[in-house]
């Protein structure tokens, strides 16, 4: 932690507060915001290491907040196995062997996710397709997670298409994000890239993230969450485009 200036530490705290704010309002977005901002300021690898602890704690809390953990796990376990396998397989892109592509991949992922979520119409996956589609979506999500540190594509649209009730969907997202965080940690550790310094900062980032979540939950009552989410997605697209442009210049 001594390698970072006071101004950088302030930016890190502000980033996790903002990420928690978005999660408090929309129910998701903490790792996406953290990776988007810190991935441009520092590096995708350092950003991924820093988000481990706050992401895991907030998502495990989200997972355990309801009553249907085991039924959801039984339904989605093949997807979770795919996430684990895919993430570990591509973690080298964040750890140095393919780091030159990680910023570009992160920018593409943020841009695609923002545009897709803004424009896509809701759809429903038929239950007959789940047995083969769930592990495929899991592997695809894992491949993107290992390369970018962001685990929303295609997991979030897929889970939203399965017809979960509102509370069960929140738990399903919490399960997916928790497993993705654990898989990312395994990938970083297996390549010797999860350093003690980043682990300490990751733990310290929990406080601003939680404060942001509390503020976001209060903000949700004062503003229309749909409008807030649209503004967030537009900013995400702009951030992704900037990262893509910076990576090729």
C-alpha positions in Angstrom: 0.0 0.0 0.0 3.0 2.3 0.5 3.5 2.3 -3.3 0.4 4.4 -3.8 0.2 8.2 -3.2 -2.5 9.7 -1.0 -4.3 11.0 -4.1 -4.4 7.5 -5.6 -5.8 6.1 -2.4 -8.5 8.8 -2.4 -9.4 7.9 -5.9 -9.6 4.2 -5.0 -11.9 5.0 -2.1 -14.0 7.2 -4.2 -14.2 4.6 -6.9 -15.5 1.9 -4.5 -17.9 4.3 -2.9 -19.3 5.1 -6.4 -19.4 1.4 -7.3 -21.3 0.6 -4.1 -23.6 3.5 -4.8 -24.5 2.0 -8.2 -25.0 -1.5 -6.6 -27.2 0.0 -3.9 -29.5 1.6 -6.5 -29.5 -1.1 -9.2 -28.5 -4.3 -7.4 -25.4 -4.8 -9.5 -22.5 -3.0 -10.9 -19.8 -2.9 -8.2 -17.1 -4.8 -10.0 -18.1 -3.3 -13.4 -17.6 0.3 -12.1 -14.5 -0.6 -10.2 -12.9 -2.3 -13.1 -13.9 0.4 -15.5 -12.4 3.3 -13.5 -9.4 1.6 -11.9 -8.6 -0.5 -15.0 -8.0 2.8 -16.8 -6.2 4.5 -13.9 -3.9 1.7 -12.8 -4.2 -1.6 -14.7 -6.8 -4.3 -15.1 -4.7 -6.7 -13.0 -4.4 -4.3 -10.1 -8.1 -3.3 -10.3 -9.2 -7.0 -10.4 -7.0 -7.7 -7.3 -8.6 -4.8 -5.4 -12.2 -5.7 -6.1 -11.9 -9.3 -4.7 -12.8 -8.7 -1.1 -15.5 -6.0 -1.4 -17.1 -7.9 -4.4 -17.1 -11.2 -2.5 -18.5 -9.9 0.7 -21.3 -7.8 -0.9 -22.3 -10.6 -3.3 -22.3 -13.3 -0.6 -24.5 -11.1 1.5 -26.8 -10.6 -1.6 -26.8 -14.4 -2.1 -27.7 -15.2 1.5 -30.4 -12.6 1.8 -33.1 -14.9 0.6 -34.5 -18.3 1.4 -33.9 -20.2 -1.9 -30.1 -20.7 -2.0 -30.1 -24.4 -2.5 -32.8 -24.6 -5.2 -31.0 -21.9 -7.1 -27.7 -23.6 -6.7 -29.2 -26.9 -7.9 -30.6 -25.2 -11.0 -27.4 -23.3 -11.9 -24.6 -25.5 -10.7 -23.5 -26.4 -14.3 -23.3 -22.7 -15.1 -21.1 -22.1 -12.0 -18.7 -24.9 -13.0 -18.4 -23.3 -16.4 -17.6 -20.0 -14.8 -14.9 -21.5 -12.7 -13.3 -23.4 -15.6 -13.5 -20.5 -18.1 -12.1 -17.9 -15.6 -9.1 -20.0 -14.6 -8.4 -20.8 -18.3 -8.0 -17.1 -19.3 -6.7 -15.5 -16.1 -3.2 -15.3 -17.7 -4.5 -12.3 -19.8 -4.7 -10.3 -16.6 -1.5 -11.5 -15.0 1.1 -10.4 -17.6 1.2 -13.0 -20.3 -1.6 -11.3 -22.3 -1.8 -8.0 -20.3 -1.5 -5.9 -23.5 -4.9 -7.1 -24.6 -6.7 -6.9 -21.3 -7.4 -3.2 -21.5 -8.8 -3.5 -25.0 -10.9 -6.5 -23.9 -12.2 -4.6 -20.9 -13.1 -1.7 -23.0 -15.0 -3.9 -25.5 -16.8 -5.7 -22.7 -17.9 -2.5 -21.0 -19.1 -1.0 -24.2 -21.0 -4.1 -25.4 -22.6 -4.6 -22.0 -23.7 -0.9 -21.8 -25.1 -0.8 -25.4 -26.8 -4.3 -25.1 -28.5 -3.5 -21.8 -29.7 -0.1 -23.1 -31.2 -1.5 -26.4 -32.0 -5.2 -25.8 -35.6 -6.3 -25.4 -36.4 -8.8 -22.7 -36.6 -12.4 -23.7 -37.3 -15.8 -22.1 -35.1 -18.9 -22.4 -37.2 -22.1 -22.6 -36.5 -24.5 -19.8 -35.7 -27.3 -22.3 -32.6 -25.3 -23.4 -31.2 -24.8 -19.9 -29.3 -28.1 -19.6 -27.0 -27.2 -22.5 -27.2 -23.4 -22.4 -26.3 -23.0 -18.7 -22.8 -24.5 -18.9 -22.1 -22.7 -22.2 -23.0 -19.4 -20.7 -20.9 -20.2 -17.7 -17.8 -20.9 -19.8 -18.3 -17.8 -21.9 -18.8 -15.7 -18.8 -15.6 -17.2 -17.2 -13.5 -16.6 -20.4 -14.5 -12.9 -20.3 -14.0 -12.7 -16.5 -10.5 -14.1 -16.7 -9.5 -11.8 -19.5 -11.1 -8.6 -18.1 -12.1 -9.0 -14.5 -15.8 -8.2 -15.4 -18.3 -10.9 -15.0 -21.6 -9.5 -16.3 -21.6 -10.8 -19.9 -23.4 -13.0 -20.8 -24.3 -14.1 -17.2 -26.6 -11.2 -16.3 -28.8 -11.2 -19.5 -29.0 -15.0 -19.3 -30.1 -15.1 -15.6 -32.6 -12.3 -16.4 -34.1 -14.5 -19.1 -34.7 -17.6 -16.9 -38.0 -16.3 -15.4 -36.8 -16.0 -11.8 -39.0 -14.1 -9.4 -37.5 -10.8 -8.3 -36.0 -12.0 -5.0 -34.7 -15.2 -6.6 -33.1 -13.3 -9.4 -31.2 -11.1 -6.9 -30.0 -14.3 -5.2 -29.1 -15.9 -8.6 -27.0 -12.8 -9.5 -25.4 -13.0 -6.1 -24.5 -16.6 -6.7 -23.0 -15.9 -10.1 -21.0 -12.9 -8.9 -19.7 -14.8 -5.9 -18.5 -17.7 -7.9 -17.0 -15.4 -10.5 -15.1 -13.6 -7.7 -13.8 -16.8 -6.2 -12.8 -18.1 -9.7 -11.0 -14.9 -10.4 -9.1 -15.1 -7.1 -8.1 -18.7 -7.9 -6.9 -17.6 -11.4 -4.8 -14.7 -10.0 -3.3 -16.8 -7.2 -2.5 -19.6 -9.6 -0.4 -17.2 -11.6 1.2 -15.6 -8.5 -0.5 -12.3 -9.3 -2.6 -11.7 -6.2 -0.2 -9.6 -4.1 -0.4 -8.9 -0.4 -0.5 -5.1 -1.0 -3.6 -5.4 -3.2 -5.2 -7.8 -0.7 -4.8 -5.1 2.0 -6.3 -2.4 -0.2 -9.1 -4.8 -1.2 -10.0 -5.3 2.4 -9.9 -1.5 3.1 -12.1 -0.9 0.0 -15.0 -2.8 1.8 -15.8 0.3 3.9 -16.4 2.8 1.1 -18.2 0.1 -0.9 -20.6 -0.6 2.0 -21.1 3.1 2.6 -21.8 3.6 -1.1 -24.4 0.7 -1.0 -26.2 2.3 2.0 -26.2 5.7 0.2 -27.5 4.0 -3.0 -30.3 2.2 -1.2 -31.5 5.6 0.2 -31.0 7.3 -3.2 -33.2 4.6 -4.8 -36.1 6.0 -2.8 -35.6 9.5 -4.1 -34.8 8.8 -7.8 -36.2 6.5 -10.4 -33.8 3.5 -10.5 -34.5 3.0 -14.2 -33.3 6.5 -15.1 -30.3 6.2 -12.8 -29.4 2.9 -14.5 -29.7 4.4 -18.0 -27.3 7.2 -17.0 -24.9 4.7 -15.5 -25.0 2.6 -18.7 -24.3 5.6 -20.9 -21.3 6.5 -18.8 -20.2 2.9 -19.0 -20.3 2.9 -22.8 -18.3 6.2 -22.9 -15.7 4.7 -20.5 -15.4 1.5 -22.5 -14.9 3.5 -25.7 -12.2 5.6 -24.1 -10.4 2.4 -22.9 -10.6 0.9 -26.4 -9.3 4.1 -28.0 -6.4 4.4 -25.5 -5.4 0.7 -26.0 -4.9 1.1 -29.8 -3.2 4.5 -29.9 
